[in-house]
Amino acid sequence: MKKSELITVAGVLLILIIGISLAYQYTQPPKKLKIYNPADLNPALVDISKRDVTQMHRIADFALTNQNGSIISQKNFEGKIYVADFFFTTCQSICPIMTGQMSQIYDQFKENSDVMLLSHTVMPEVDSVPVLAKYAQKHKADALKWMFVTGDKKQLYELARKSYFAVLSEGTGDEHDFIHTENFILIDKEKRIRGFYDGTSEEDVDRLIEEIEILLAEYDE
């Protein structure tokens, strides 16, 4: 076989391979993220009263105060996908890393009005509205997109433990209680948990960004 004929055959084979590959991709069902309920999780993360719940878990409603001094609730997140985390402004260990990673997510979806971020302080006695406002300004966070919130400590800790399942520890939210977690939690428009991620891991945050895109695509179908 002549060289020119070999090149022609190779070209045809390449086109066939690409065509088959594209056809396979288009015939595969789009990827969808798991919906997490308490029964799906490590029991150590779940309050004993919720460990047998197999469906219909939703993030509980709340009344918290953001960096602008506005009272916010689930109504502020209606029709939104959001990423939740727990931090405190004076943390010198994992929190600066986490906030940097949240900034990456913020920048990635800054122009997408369907995606928001929600950072809860675990030290409301320190993280007042002025403190959160300064912290948000430092990280160039628009309060319409990325909310830093404070409020009643018991409510914040109950959200962490009974809604987001963000921490392994147990406690009552009293003055001696303290939680510290690296978890980011992805919440969909129905207030369901769709993923857990290590907020100190670049690889895991890259996965979170990819899965936000998957979740957005799910709503576009």
C-alpha positions in Angstrom: 0.0 0.0 0.0 1.3 3.4 -1.0 2.2 6.0 1.7 -0.6 8.3 0.5 -3.1 5.4 0.8 -1.9 4.7 4.3 -2.4 8.3 5.3 -5.9 8.2 3.9 -6.8 5.0 5.8 -5.3 6.4 9.0 -7.4 9.6 8.5 -10.6 7.6 8.0 -9.9 5.5 11.1 -9.2 8.6 13.2 -12.5 10.2 12.1 -14.4 6.9 12.9 -12.8 6.7 16.4 -13.7 10.4 17.1 -17.2 9.8 15.8 -17.7 6.7 17.9 -16.3 8.5 21.0 -18.7 11.5 20.5 -21.7 9.2 19.9 -20.9 7.3 23.1 -20.7 10.6 25.1 -24.0 11.9 23.7 -25.8 8.6 24.4 -24.7 8.5 28.0 -27.2 9.9 30.5 -26.0 13.1 32.1 -24.3 12.7 35.4 -26.5 13.5 38.5 -25.3 14.1 42.0 -26.5 12.0 44.9 -29.1 13.4 47.3 -27.9 12.8 50.8 -30.2 11.9 53.7 -29.1 11.2 57.3 -29.3 7.4 56.9 -26.6 7.7 54.1 -24.0 9.3 56.3 -21.5 8.2 59.0 -23.7 7.8 62.1 -21.1 9.7 64.1 -22.1 12.8 62.0 -25.8 12.5 62.6 -27.8 13.3 65.7 -29.4 10.1 67.1 -32.9 11.5 66.4 -32.2 11.7 62.7 -30.1 8.6 61.9 -33.0 6.6 60.5 -34.2 9.3 58.2 -33.9 7.9 54.6 -35.6 10.7 52.6 -36.9 14.2 52.5 -34.1 15.8 54.6 -34.0 19.5 54.2 -31.8 22.3 55.7 -33.9 23.8 58.5 -35.0 27.4 58.3 -33.0 29.9 60.2 -32.8 33.6 61.2 -29.3 34.8 61.2 -27.6 38.2 60.7 -25.2 38.9 57.8 -22.3 41.2 57.4 -24.5 44.1 56.5 -26.6 43.7 59.6 -29.6 42.2 57.7 -31.6 39.3 59.0 -31.5 36.5 56.5 -33.4 33.2 56.2 -34.0 30.4 53.7 -36.0 33.0 51.7 -32.7 34.6 50.7 -31.7 31.4 49.1 -34.9 30.5 47.3 -34.1 29.2 43.8 -30.4 29.1 44.6 -27.6 26.6 44.9 -25.3 27.4 47.7 -22.1 26.2 49.5 -22.1 26.3 53.3 -19.2 26.3 55.7 -18.4 27.0 59.4 -15.5 29.3 60.4 -14.4 32.0 62.8 -12.5 35.2 61.9 -9.7 34.8 64.5 -8.8 31.2 63.4 -5.2 30.8 62.4 -5.3 27.2 61.3 -7.8 25.8 58.7 -10.1 28.8 58.4 -7.8 31.1 56.3 -7.3 28.1 53.9 -11.0 27.5 53.7 -11.8 31.2 53.1 -9.2 31.2 50.3 -10.9 28.2 48.8 -14.3 29.8 49.1 -12.9 32.9 47.4 -12.0 30.6 44.5 -15.6 29.3 44.3 -16.8 32.9 44.6 -14.7 34.0 41.7 -15.6 31.0 39.6 -19.4 31.7 39.9 -19.4 35.5 40.5 -21.5 36.1 37.4 -23.9 33.3 38.0 -26.9 34.5 40.0 -28.0 30.9 40.8 -24.9 30.2 43.0 -24.3 31.7 46.5 -22.0 31.1 49.5 -23.0 31.0 53.1 -20.3 31.1 55.8 -21.4 30.6 59.4 -19.3 31.8 62.3 -18.9 29.3 65.2 -17.8 32.1 67.5 -20.7 34.6 67.5 -19.6 36.1 70.8 -16.5 37.4 68.9 -17.7 37.7 65.3 -20.1 40.6 65.5 -21.6 42.3 62.5 -18.8 44.9 62.2 -16.2 42.2 62.5 -17.8 40.2 59.8 -18.2 43.3 57.6 -14.5 44.0 57.9 -13.7 40.3 57.1 -16.0 40.3 54.1 -14.5 43.5 52.8 -11.0 42.0 53.2 -12.1 39.1 50.9 -14.0 41.4 48.5 -17.2 39.5 49.1 -20.5 41.0 47.9 -23.2 40.3 50.6 -25.7 39.5 47.8 -23.4 36.6 46.7 -21.4 35.6 49.8 -22.9 36.0 53.2 -21.0 35.8 56.4 -23.5 35.2 59.2 -23.7 35.4 63.0 -26.5 34.8 65.4 -27.6 32.7 68.3 -24.9 30.1 69.1 -27.3 27.3 69.8 -29.0 27.9 66.5 -25.7 28.0 64.6 -24.5 24.8 66.3 -27.8 23.0 65.7 -27.7 23.9 62.0 -24.1 22.5 61.8 -25.1 19.2 63.6 -28.7 18.5 62.6 -29.1 20.1 59.2 -25.7 20.2 57.5 -24.1 17.3 59.4 -20.8 19.2 59.2 -19.2 18.0 62.4 -18.5 14.7 64.3 -18.6 16.2 67.7 -21.6 16.3 70.1 -22.7 19.2 72.2 -25.5 21.5 73.3 -24.3 24.8 71.9 -23.6 26.2 75.4 -20.8 28.5 76.4 -18.4 25.6 76.7 -19.2 24.0 73.3 -17.0 24.5 70.3 -17.0 23.1 66.8 -14.3 23.3 64.2 -14.7 21.6 60.8 -13.2 21.8 57.3 -16.3 20.6 55.6 -18.0 22.4 52.7 -21.5 21.3 52.0 -23.3 21.7 48.7 -27.0 22.5 48.9 -29.4 22.4 46.0 -32.4 24.6 45.2 -34.7 22.3 47.3 -32.4 22.7 50.3 -31.1 19.2 50.0 -27.5 18.1 50.6 -25.8 17.1 47.4 -22.2 16.8 48.5 -19.5 17.1 51.2 -16.0 18.4 50.5 -12.8 19.1 52.4 -12.4 22.9 52.2 -8.7 22.7 52.9 -8.0 20.5 49.8 -7.5 22.1 46.4 -8.4 18.8 44.8 -11.7 18.5 46.7 -12.6 22.1 46.0 -11.9 21.5 42.3 -14.3 18.6 42.5 -16.9 20.8 44.2 -16.6 23.4 41.4 -17.2 20.6 38.9 -20.2 19.3 40.8 -21.7 22.7 41.0 -21.6 22.8 37.2 -23.2 19.3 37.2 -26.0 20.5 39.5 -26.6 23.6 37.4 -26.9 21.5 34.3 -29.4 19.3 36.1 -31.6 22.3 36.6 -31.2 23.3 33.0 -32.6 20.0 31.7 
